Amino acid sequence: MTLLFFPDWTNGLPSDFLILHFFVGAVIFPFNMIHAKARKIDSQNPQEAANGYKNGDNTTFFGYEEIN
């Protein structure tokens, strides 16, 4: 299927267009999915989102720690 869109791909390095598609699929698409899910959760919990989820469940690690 790839050869239909990139017929010279088998002769050497992939074209910049193919690399761009890999970047969109590997970075931008997952980022958009995670970002949309986070915005949905924030819209369902506006008070928690306003205070940075400080009153939430502290047993779950969200990827940051507050420095005192």
mmCIF file of the N, C-alpha and C atoms, coordinates in Angstrom:
data_MODEL
# 
_entry.id   MODEL 
# 
loop_
_atom_site.group_PDB 
_atom_site.id 
_atom_site.type_symbol 
_atom_site.label_atom_id 
_atom_site.label_alt_id 
_atom_site.label_comp_id 
_atom_site.label_asym_id 
_atom_site.label_entity_id 
_atom_site.label_seq_id 
_atom_site.pdbx_PDB_ins_code 
_atom_site.Cartn_x 
_atom_site.Cartn_y 
_atom_site.Cartn_z 
_atom_site.occupancy 
_atom_site.B_iso_or_equiv 
_atom_site.pdbx_formal_charge 
_atom_site.auth_seq_id 
_atom_site.auth_comp_id 
_atom_site.auth_asym_id 
_atom_site.auth_atom_id 
_atom_site.pdbx_PDB_model_num 
ATOM 1   N N  . MET A 1 1  ? 0.826   -1.194 0.000  1.00 0.00 ? 1  MET A N  1 
ATOM 2   C CA . MET A 1 1  ? 0.000   0.000  0.000  1.00 0.00 ? 1  MET A CA 1 
ATOM 3   C C  . MET A 1 1  ? 0.870   1.256  0.000  1.00 0.00 ? 1  MET A C  1 
ATOM 4   N N  . THR A 1 2  ? 1.962   1.230  0.761  1.00 0.00 ? 2  THR A N  1 
ATOM 5   C CA . THR A 1 2  ? 2.841   2.401  0.817  1.00 0.00 ? 2  THR A CA 1 
ATOM 6   C C  . THR A 1 2  ? 3.446   2.694  -0.548 1.00 0.00 ? 2  THR A C  1 
ATOM 7   N N  . LEU A 1 3  ? 3.740   1.649  -1.313 1.00 0.00 ? 3  LEU A N  1 
ATOM 8   C CA . LEU A 1 3  ? 4.361   1.861  -2.616 1.00 0.00 ? 3  LEU A CA 1 
ATOM 9   C C  . LEU A 1 3  ? 3.439   2.581  -3.595 1.00 0.00 ? 3  LEU A C  1 
ATOM 10  N N  . LEU A 1 4  ? 2.131   2.540  -3.359 1.00 0.00 ? 4  LEU A N  1 
ATOM 11  C CA . LEU A 1 4  ? 1.215   3.277  -4.225 1.00 0.00 ? 4  LEU A CA 1 
ATOM 12  C C  . LEU A 1 4  ? 1.395   4.780  -4.076 1.00 0.00 ? 4  LEU A C  1 
ATOM 13  N N  . PHE A 1 5  ? 1.717   5.222  -2.866 1.00 0.00 ? 5  PHE A N  1 
ATOM 14  C CA . PHE A 1 5  ? 1.856   6.651  -2.613 1.00 0.00 ? 5  PHE A CA 1 
ATOM 15  C C  . PHE A 1 5  ? 3.309   7.112  -2.654 1.00 0.00 ? 5  PHE A C  1 
ATOM 16  N N  . PHE A 1 6  ? 4.245   6.202  -2.371 1.00 0.00 ? 6  PHE A N  1 
ATOM 17  C CA . PHE A 1 6  ? 5.666   6.537  -2.339 1.00 0.00 ? 6  PHE A CA 1 
ATOM 18  C C  . PHE A 1 6  ? 6.433   5.498  -3.154 1.00 0.00 ? 6  PHE A C  1 
ATOM 19  N N  . PRO A 1 7  ? 6.347   5.539  -4.488 1.00 0.00 ? 7  PRO A N  1 
ATOM 20  C CA . PRO A 1 7  ? 6.961   4.482  -5.298 1.00 0.00 ? 7  PRO A CA 1 
ATOM 21  C C  . PRO A 1 7  ? 8.480   4.444  -5.221 1.00 0.00 ? 7  PRO A C  1 
ATOM 22  N N  . ASP A 1 8  ? 9.144   5.553  -4.904 1.00 0.00 ? 8  ASP A N  1 
ATOM 23  C CA . ASP A 1 8  ? 10.609  5.558  -4.838 1.00 0.00 ? 8  ASP A CA 1 
ATOM 24  C C  . ASP A 1 8  ? 11.127  5.278  -3.436 1.00 0.00 ? 8  ASP A C  1 
ATOM 25  N N  . TRP A 1 9  ? 10.248  4.907  -2.510 1.00 0.00 ? 9  TRP A N  1 
ATOM 26  C CA . TRP A 1 9  ? 10.663  4.708  -1.125 1.00 0.00 ? 9  TRP A CA 1 
ATOM 27  C C  . TRP A 1 9  ? 11.623  3.530  -0.984 1.00 0.00 ? 9  TRP A C  1 
ATOM 28  N N  . THR A 1 10 ? 11.492  2.507  -1.817 1.00 0.00 ? 10 THR A N  1 
ATOM 29  C CA . THR A 1 10 ? 12.349  1.320  -1.705 1.00 0.00 ? 10 THR A CA 1 
ATOM 30  C C  . THR A 1 10 ? 13.747  1.572  -2.247 1.00 0.00 ? 10 THR A C  1 
ATOM 31  N N  . ASN A 1 11 ? 13.984  2.691  -2.913 1.00 0.00 ? 11 ASN A N  1 
ATOM 32  C CA . ASN A 1 11 ? 15.290  2.963  -3.508 1.00 0.00 ? 11 ASN A CA 1 
ATOM 33  C C  . ASN A 1 11 ? 16.230  3.707  -2.573 1.00 0.00 ? 11 ASN A C  1 
ATOM 34  N N  . GLY A 1 12 ? 15.809  4.071  -1.389 1.00 0.00 ? 12 GLY A N  1 
ATOM 35  C CA . GLY A 1 12 ? 16.681  4.821  -0.494 1.00 0.00 ? 12 GLY A CA 1 
ATOM 36  C C  . GLY A 1 12 ? 15.930  5.265  0.739  1.00 0.00 ? 12 GLY A C  1 
ATOM 37  N N  . LEU A 1 13 ? 16.362  6.398  1.265  1.00 0.00 ? 13 LEU A N  1 
ATOM 38  C CA . LEU A 1 13 ? 15.728  6.932  2.467  1.00 0.00 ? 13 LEU A CA 1 
ATOM 39  C C  . LEU A 1 13 ? 14.318  7.416  2.157  1.00 0.00 ? 13 LEU A C  1 
ATOM 40  N N  . PRO A 1 14 ? 13.432  7.372  3.143  1.00 0.00 ? 14 PRO A N  1 
ATOM 41  C CA . PRO A 1 14 ? 12.073  7.873  2.899  1.00 0.00 ? 14 PRO A CA 1 
ATOM 42  C C  . PRO A 1 14 ? 12.077  9.372  2.619  1.00 0.00 ? 14 PRO A C  1 
ATOM 43  N N  . SER A 1 15 ? 11.091  9.797  1.877  1.00 0.00 ? 15 SER A N  1 
ATOM 44  C CA . SER A 1 15 ? 11.006  11.219 1.543  1.00 0.00 ? 15 SER A CA 1 
ATOM 45  C C  . SER A 1 15 ? 10.598  12.029 2.766  1.00 0.00 ? 15 SER A C  1 
ATOM 46  N N  . ASP A 1 16 ? 10.767  13.331 2.664  1.00 0.00 ? 16 ASP A N  1 
ATOM 47  C CA . ASP A 1 16 ? 10.365  14.221 3.758  1.00 0.00 ? 16 ASP A CA 1 
ATOM 48  C C  . ASP A 1 16 ? 8.867   14.130 4.025  1.00 0.00 ? 16 ASP A C  1 
ATOM 49  N N  . PHE A 1 17 ? 8.100   13.889 2.981  1.00 0.00 ? 17 PHE A N  1 
ATOM 50  C CA . PHE A 1 17 ? 6.651   13.769 3.147  1.00 0.00 ? 17 PHE A CA 1 
ATOM 51  C C  . PHE A 1 17 ? 6.296   12.552 3.994  1.00 0.00 ? 17 PHE A C  1 
ATOM 52  N N  . LEU A 1 18 ? 7.005   11.451 3.783  1.00 0.00 ? 18 LEU A N  1 
ATOM 53  C CA . LEU A 1 18 ? 6.769   10.245 4.572  1.00 0.00 ? 18 LEU A CA 1 
ATOM 54  C C  . LEU A 1 18 ? 7.190   10.463 6.021  1.00 0.00 ? 18 LEU A C  1 
ATOM 55  N N  . ILE A 1 19 ? 8.325   11.118 6.231  1.00 0.00 ? 19 ILE A N  1 
ATOM 56  C CA . ILE A 1 19 ? 8.780   11.418 7.590  1.00 0.00 ? 19 ILE A CA 1 
ATOM 57  C C  . ILE A 1 19 ? 7.760   12.313 8.294  1.00 0.00 ? 19 ILE A C  1 
ATOM 58  N N  . LEU A 1 20 ? 7.194   13.263 7.564  1.00 0.00 ? 20 LEU A N  1 
ATOM 59  C CA . LEU A 1 20 ? 6.164   14.136 8.135  1.00 0.00 ? 20 LEU A CA 1 
ATOM 60  C C  . LEU A 1 20 ? 4.941   13.328 8.565  1.00 0.00 ? 20 LEU A C  1 
ATOM 61  N N  . HIS A 1 21 ? 4.540   12.350 7.766  1.00 0.00 ? 21 HIS A N  1 
ATOM 62  C CA . HIS A 1 21 ? 3.409   11.500 8.142  1.00 0.00 ? 21 HIS A CA 1 
ATOM 63  C C  . HIS A 1 21 ? 3.721   10.687 9.390  1.00 0.00 ? 21 HIS A C  1 
ATOM 64  N N  . PHE A 1 22 ? 4.938   10.166 9.490  1.00 0.00 ? 22 PHE A N  1 
ATOM 65  C CA . PHE A 1 22 ? 5.323   9.426  10.693 1.00 0.00 ? 22 PHE A CA 1 
ATOM 66  C C  . PHE A 1 22 ? 5.298   10.340 11.916 1.00 0.00 ? 22 PHE A C  1 
ATOM 67  N N  . PHE A 1 23 ? 5.754   11.581 11.760 1.00 0.00 ? 23 PHE A N  1 
ATOM 68  C CA . PHE A 1 23 ? 5.758   12.526 12.873 1.00 0.00 ? 23 PHE A CA 1 
ATOM 69  C C  . PHE A 1 23 ? 4.332   12.828 13.326 1.00 0.00 ? 23 PHE A C  1 
ATOM 70  N N  . VAL A 1 24 ? 3.444   13.057 12.369 1.00 0.00 ? 24 VAL A N  1 
ATOM 71  C CA . VAL A 1 24 ? 2.042   13.341 12.714 1.00 0.00 ? 24 VAL A CA 1 
ATOM 72  C C  . VAL A 1 24 ? 1.434   12.154 13.440 1.00 0.00 ? 24 VAL A C  1 
ATOM 73  N N  . GLY A 1 25 ? 1.701   10.947 12.961 1.00 0.00 ? 25 GLY A N  1 
ATOM 74  C CA . GLY A 1 25 ? 1.127   9.760  13.574 1.00 0.00 ? 25 GLY A CA 1 
ATOM 75  C C  . GLY A 1 25 ? 1.715   9.425  14.918 1.00 0.00 ? 25 GLY A C  1 
ATOM 76  N N  . ALA A 1 26 ? 3.004   9.714  15.107 1.00 0.00 ? 26 ALA A N  1 
ATOM 77  C CA . ALA A 1 26 ? 3.685   9.313  16.340 1.00 0.00 ? 26 ALA A CA 1 
ATOM 78  C C  . ALA A 1 26 ? 3.661   10.390 17.413 1.00 0.00 ? 26 ALA A C  1 
ATOM 79  N N  . VAL A 1 27 ? 3.514   11.657 17.037 1.00 0.00 ? 27 VAL A N  1 
ATOM 80  C CA . VAL A 1 27 ? 3.611   12.742 18.017 1.00 0.00 ? 27 VAL A CA 1 
ATOM 81  C C  . VAL A 1 27 ? 2.329   13.567 18.079 1.00 0.00 ? 27 VAL A C  1 
ATOM 82  N N  . ILE A 1 28 ? 1.941   14.140 16.982 1.00 0.00 ? 28 ILE A N  1 
ATOM 83  C CA . ILE A 1 28 ? 0.845   15.103 16.995 1.00 0.00 ? 28 ILE A CA 1 
ATOM 84  C C  . ILE A 1 28 ? -0.495  14.427 17.283 1.00 0.00 ? 28 ILE A C  1 
ATOM 85  N N  . PHE A 1 29 ? -0.783  13.296 16.651 1.00 0.00 ? 29 PHE A N  1 
ATOM 86  C CA . PHE A 1 29 ? -2.066  12.619 16.866 1.00 0.00 ? 29 PHE A CA 1 
ATOM 87  C C  . PHE A 1 29 ? -2.239  12.155 18.314 1.00 0.00 ? 29 PHE A C  1 
ATOM 88  N N  . PRO A 1 30 ? -1.260  11.468 18.925 1.00 0.00 ? 30 PRO A N  1 
ATOM 89  C CA . PRO A 1 30 ? -1.434  11.103 20.340 1.00 0.00 ? 30 PRO A CA 1 
ATOM 90  C C  . PRO A 1 30 ? -1.530  12.313 21.260 1.00 0.00 ? 30 PRO A C  1 
ATOM 91  N N  . PHE A 1 31 ? -0.755  13.376 20.968 1.00 0.00 ? 31 PHE A N  1 
ATOM 92  C CA . PHE A 1 31 ? -0.838  14.583 21.780 1.00 0.00 ? 31 PHE A CA 1 
ATOM 93  C C  . PHE A 1 31 ? -2.245  15.163 21.739 1.00 0.00 ? 31 PHE A C  1 
ATOM 94  N N  . ASN A 1 32 ? -2.836  15.219 20.550 1.00 0.00 ? 32 ASN A N  1 
ATOM 95  C CA . ASN A 1 32 ? -4.198  15.751 20.436 1.00 0.00 ? 32 ASN A CA 1 
ATOM 96  C C  . ASN A 1 32 ? -5.200  14.894 21.191 1.00 0.00 ? 32 ASN A C  1 
ATOM 97  N N  . MET A 1 33 ? -5.026  13.577 21.171 1.00 0.00 ? 33 MET A N  1 
ATOM 98  C CA . MET A 1 33 ? -5.933  12.695 21.902 1.00 0.00 ? 33 MET A CA 1 
ATOM 99  C C  . MET A 1 33 ? -5.830  12.939 23.405 1.00 0.00 ? 33 MET A C  1 
ATOM 100 N N  . ILE A 1 34 ? -4.605  13.020 23.921 1.00 0.00 ? 34 ILE A N  1 
ATOM 101 C CA . ILE A 1 34 ? -4.402  13.251 25.355 1.00 0.00 ? 34 ILE A CA 1 
ATOM 102 C C  . ILE A 1 34 ? -4.917  14.629 25.748 1.00 0.00 ? 34 ILE A C  1 
ATOM 103 N N  . HIS A 1 35 ? -4.634  15.630 24.921 1.00 0.00 ? 35 HIS A N  1 
ATOM 104 C CA . HIS A 1 35 ? -5.069  16.995 25.205 1.00 0.00 ? 35 HIS A CA 1 
ATOM 105 C C  . HIS A 1 35 ? -6.599  17.090 25.238 1.00 0.00 ? 35 HIS A C  1 
ATOM 106 N N  . ALA A 1 36 ? -7.265  16.439 24.290 1.00 0.00 ? 36 ALA A N  1 
ATOM 107 C CA . ALA A 1 36 ? -8.730  16.461 24.263 1.00 0.00 ? 36 ALA A CA 1 
ATOM 108 C C  . ALA A 1 36 ? -9.311  15.774 25.492 1.00 0.00 ? 36 ALA A C  1 
ATOM 109 N N  . LYS A 1 37 ? -8.717  14.664 25.912 1.00 0.00 ? 37 LYS A N  1 
ATOM 110 C CA . LYS A 1 37 ? -9.201  13.964 27.107 1.00 0.00 ? 37 LYS A CA 1 
ATOM 111 C C  . LYS A 1 37 ? -9.005  14.835 28.348 1.00 0.00 ? 37 LYS A C  1 
ATOM 112 N N  . ALA A 1 38 ? -7.862  15.512 28.451 1.00 0.00 ? 38 ALA A N  1 
ATOM 113 C CA . ALA A 1 38 ? -7.600  16.383 29.595 1.00 0.00 ? 38 ALA A CA 1 
ATOM 114 C C  . ALA A 1 38 ? -8.584  17.553 29.625 1.00 0.00 ? 38 ALA A C  1 
ATOM 115 N N  . ARG A 1 39 ? -8.873  18.138 28.473 1.00 0.00 ? 39 ARG A N  1 
ATOM 116 C CA . ARG A 1 39 ? -9.839  19.238 28.429 1.00 0.00 ? 39 ARG A CA 1 
ATOM 117 C C  . ARG A 1 39 ? -11.236 18.763 28.808 1.00 0.00 ? 39 ARG A C  1 
ATOM 118 N N  . LYS A 1 40 ? -11.593 17.535 28.411 1.00 0.00 ? 40 LYS A N  1 
ATOM 119 C CA . LYS A 1 40 ? -12.899 16.987 28.770 1.00 0.00 ? 40 LYS A CA 1 
ATOM 120 C C  . LYS A 1 40 ? -13.001 16.792 30.276 1.00 0.00 ? 40 LYS A C  1 
ATOM 121 N N  . ILE A 1 41 ? -11.944 16.242 30.882 1.00 0.00 ? 41 ILE A N  1 
ATOM 122 C CA . ILE A 1 41 ? -11.939 16.040 32.333 1.00 0.00 ? 41 ILE A CA 1 
ATOM 123 C C  . ILE A 1 41 ? -11.998 17.386 33.052 1.00 0.00 ? 41 ILE A C  1 
ATOM 124 N N  . ASP A 1 42 ? -11.237 18.369 32.551 1.00 0.00 ? 42 ASP A N  1 
ATOM 125 C CA . ASP A 1 42 ? -11.262 19.701 33.166 1.00 0.00 ? 42 ASP A CA 1 
ATOM 126 C C  . ASP A 1 42 ? -12.641 20.353 33.049 1.00 0.00 ? 42 ASP A C  1 
ATOM 127 N N  . SER A 1 43 ? -13.311 20.158 31.922 1.00 0.00 ? 43 SER A N  1 
ATOM 128 C CA . SER A 1 43 ? -14.637 20.772 31.763 1.00 0.00 ? 43 SER A CA 1 
ATOM 129 C C  . SER A 1 43 ? -15.674 20.102 32.657 1.00 0.00 ? 43 SER A C  1 
ATOM 130 N N  . GLN A 1 44 ? -15.460 18.831 32.998 1.00 0.00 ? 44 GLN A N  1 
ATOM 131 C CA . GLN A 1 44 ? -16.379 18.138 33.896 1.00 0.00 ? 44 GLN A CA 1 
ATOM 132 C C  . GLN A 1 44 ? -16.109 18.487 35.355 1.00 0.00 ? 44 GLN A C  1 
ATOM 133 N N  . ASN A 1 45 ? -14.912 18.961 35.675 1.00 0.00 ? 45 ASN A N  1 
ATOM 134 C CA . ASN A 1 45 ? -14.531 19.307 37.050 1.00 0.00 ? 45 ASN A CA 1 
ATOM 135 C C  . ASN A 1 45 ? -13.931 20.710 37.088 1.00 0.00 ? 45 ASN A C  1 
ATOM 136 N N  . PRO A 1 46 ? -14.714 21.756 36.842 1.00 0.00 ? 46 PRO A N  1 
ATOM 137 C CA . PRO A 1 46 ? -14.130 23.100 36.759 1.00 0.00 ? 46 PRO A CA 1 
ATOM 138 C C  . PRO A 1 46 ? -13.507 23.582 38.065 1.00 0.00 ? 46 PRO A C  1 
ATOM 139 N N  . GLN A 1 47 ? -14.085 23.214 39.203 1.00 0.00 ? 47 GLN A N  1 
ATOM 140 C CA . GLN A 1 47 ? -13.522 23.658 40.480 1.00 0.00 ? 47 GLN A CA 1 
ATOM 141 C C  . GLN A 1 47 ? -12.173 22.993 40.738 1.00 0.00 ? 47 GLN A C  1 
ATOM 142 N N  . GLU A 1 48 ? -12.074 21.704 40.461 1.00 0.00 ? 48 GLU A N  1 
ATOM 143 C CA . GLU A 1 48 ? -10.804 20.999 40.654 1.00 0.00 ? 48 GLU A CA 1 
ATOM 144 C C  . GLU A 1 48 ? -9.746  21.524 39.690 1.00 0.00 ? 48 GLU A C  1 
ATOM 145 N N  . ALA A 1 49 ? -10.143 21.799 38.462 1.00 0.00 ? 49 ALA A N  1 
ATOM 146 C CA . ALA A 1 49 ? -9.188  22.315 37.486 1.00 0.00 ? 49 ALA A CA 1 
ATOM 147 C C  . ALA A 1 49 ? -8.686  23.691 37.894 1.00 0.00 ? 49 ALA A C  1 
ATOM 148 N N  . ALA A 1 50 ? -9.556  24.502 38.522 1.00 0.00 ? 50 ALA A N  1 
ATOM 149 C CA . ALA A 1 50 ? -9.169  25.853 38.925 1.00 0.00 ? 50 ALA A CA 1 
ATOM 150 C C  . ALA A 1 50 ? -8.103  25.843 40.011 1.00 0.00 ? 50 ALA A C  1 
ATOM 151 N N  . ASN A 1 51 ? -8.145  24.851 40.910 1.00 0.00 ? 51 ASN A N  1 
ATOM 152 C CA . ASN A 1 51 ? -7.137  24.828 41.977 1.00 0.00 ? 51 ASN A CA 1 
ATOM 153 C C  . ASN A 1 51 ? -6.040  23.801 41.715 1.00 0.00 ? 51 ASN A C  1 
ATOM 154 N N  . GLY A 1 52 ? -5.956  23.310 40.488 1.00 0.00 ? 52 GLY A N  1 
ATOM 155 C CA . GLY A 1 52 ? -4.867  22.406 40.136 1.00 0.00 ? 52 GLY A CA 1 
ATOM 156 C C  . GLY A 1 52 ? -5.017  21.009 40.694 1.00 0.00 ? 52 GLY A C  1 
ATOM 157 N N  . TYR A 1 53 ? -6.236  20.571 40.945 1.00 0.00 ? 53 TYR A N  1 
ATOM 158 C CA . TYR A 1 53 ? -6.533  19.227 41.467 1.00 0.00 ? 53 TYR A CA 1 
ATOM 159 C C  . TYR A 1 53 ? -5.838  18.966 42.805 1.00 0.00 ? 53 TYR A C  1 
ATOM 160 N N  . LYS A 1 54 ? -5.696  20.000 43.624 1.00 0.00 ? 54 LYS A N  1 
ATOM 161 C CA . LYS A 1 54 ? -5.037  19.832 44.926 1.00 0.00 ? 54 LYS A CA 1 
ATOM 162 C C  . LYS A 1 54 ? -5.916  19.093 45.923 1.00 0.00 ? 54 LYS A C  1 
ATOM 163 N N  . ASN A 1 55 ? -7.233  19.101 45.726 1.00 0.00 ? 55 ASN A N  1 
ATOM 164 C CA . ASN A 1 55 ? -8.138  18.389 46.624 1.00 0.00 ? 55 ASN A CA 1 
ATOM 165 C C  . ASN A 1 55 ? -8.447  16.984 46.137 1.00 0.00 ? 55 ASN A C  1 
ATOM 166 N N  . GLY A 1 56 ? -7.810  16.577 45.063 1.00 0.00 ? 56 GLY A N  1 
ATOM 167 C CA . GLY A 1 56 ? -8.091  15.267 44.493 1.00 0.00 ? 56 GLY A CA 1 
ATOM 168 C C  . GLY A 1 56 ? -7.404  14.146 45.249 1.00 0.00 ? 56 GLY A C  1 
ATOM 169 N N  . ASP A 1 57 ? -7.482  12.954 44.698 1.00 0.00 ? 57 ASP A N  1 
ATOM 170 C CA . ASP A 1 57 ? -6.895  11.763 45.295 1.00 0.00 ? 57 ASP A CA 1 
ATOM 171 C C  . ASP A 1 57 ? -5.371  11.865 45.228 1.00 0.00 ? 57 ASP A C  1 
ATOM 172 N N  . ASN A 1 58 ? -4.703  11.925 46.368 1.00 0.00 ? 58 ASN A N  1 
ATOM 173 C CA . ASN A 1 58 ? -3.249  12.092 46.402 1.00 0.00 ? 58 ASN A CA 1 
ATOM 174 C C  . ASN A 1 58 ? -2.490  10.788 46.204 1.00 0.00 ? 58 ASN A C  1 
ATOM 175 N N  . THR A 1 59 ? -3.180  9.666  46.093 1.00 0.00 ? 59 THR A N  1 
ATOM 176 C CA . THR A 1 59 ? -2.485  8.397  45.887 1.00 0.00 ? 59 THR A CA 1 
ATOM 177 C C  . THR A 1 59 ? -2.078  8.206  44.434 1.00 0.00 ? 59 THR A C  1 
ATOM 178 N N  . THR A 1 60 ? -2.639  9.003  43.529 1.00 0.00 ? 60 THR A N  1 
ATOM 179 C CA . THR A 1 60 ? -2.306  8.901  42.114 1.00 0.00 ? 60 THR A CA 1 
ATOM 180 C C  . THR A 1 60 ? -1.268  9.951  41.765 1.00 0.00 ? 60 THR A C  1 
ATOM 181 N N  . PHE A 1 61 ? -0.233  9.532  41.070 1.00 0.00 ? 61 PHE A N  1 
ATOM 182 C CA . PHE A 1 61 ? 0.828   10.448 40.665 1.00 0.00 ? 61 PHE A CA 1 
ATOM 183 C C  . PHE A 1 61 ? 0.493   11.019 39.297 1.00 0.00 ? 61 PHE A C  1 
ATOM 184 N N  . PHE A 1 62 ? 0.374   12.336 39.183 1.00 0.00 ? 62 PHE A N  1 
ATOM 185 C CA . PHE A 1 62 ? 0.007   12.989 37.938 1.00 0.00 ? 62 PHE A CA 1 
ATOM 186 C C  . PHE A 1 62 ? 1.213   13.460 37.132 1.00 0.00 ? 62 PHE A C  1 
ATOM 187 N N  . GLY A 1 63 ? 2.415   13.201 37.586 1.00 0.00 ? 63 GLY A N  1 
ATOM 188 C CA . GLY A 1 63 ? 3.592   13.588 36.832 1.00 0.00 ? 63 GLY A CA 1 
ATOM 189 C C  . GLY A 1 63 ? 4.230   14.872 37.321 1.00 0.00 ? 63 GLY A C  1 
ATOM 190 N N  . TYR A 1 64 ? 3.793   15.395 38.438 1.00 0.00 ? 64 TYR A N  1 
ATOM 191 C CA . TYR A 1 64 ? 4.416   16.591 38.985 1.00 0.00 ? 64 TYR A CA 1 
ATOM 192 C C  . TYR A 1 64 ? 4.343   16.532 40.501 1.00 0.00 ? 64 TYR A C  1 
ATOM 193 N N  . GLU A 1 65 ? 5.205   17.278 41.131 1.00 0.00 ? 65 GLU A N  1 
ATOM 194 C CA . GLU A 1 65 ? 5.183   17.400 42.586 1.00 0.00 ? 65 GLU A CA 1 
ATOM 195 C C  . GLU A 1 65 ? 5.256   18.872 42.935 1.00 0.00 ? 65 GLU A C  1 
ATOM 196 N N  . GLU A 1 66 ? 4.496   19.267 43.922 1.00 0.00 ? 66 GLU A N  1 
ATOM 197 C CA . GLU A 1 66 ? 4.498   20.662 44.341 1.00 0.00 ? 66 GLU A CA 1 
ATOM 198 C C  . GLU A 1 66 ? 5.703   20.917 45.240 1.00 0.00 ? 66 GLU A C  1 
ATOM 199 N N  . ILE A 1 67 ? 6.461   21.951 44.916 1.00 0.00 ? 67 ILE A N  1 
ATOM 200 C CA . ILE A 1 67 ? 7.651   22.307 45.696 1.00 0.00 ? 67 ILE A CA 1 
ATOM 201 C C  . ILE A 1 67 ? 7.243   23.325 46.745 1.00 0.00 ? 67 ILE A C  1 
ATOM 202 N N  . ASN A 1 68 ? 7.566   23.046 47.992 1.00 0.00 ? 68 ASN A N  1 
ATOM 203 C CA . ASN A 1 68 ? 7.205   23.965 49.084 1.00 0.00 ? 68 ASN A CA 1 
ATOM 204 C C  . ASN A 1 68 ? 8.272   25.016 49.288 1.00 0.00 ? 68 ASN A C  1 
# 
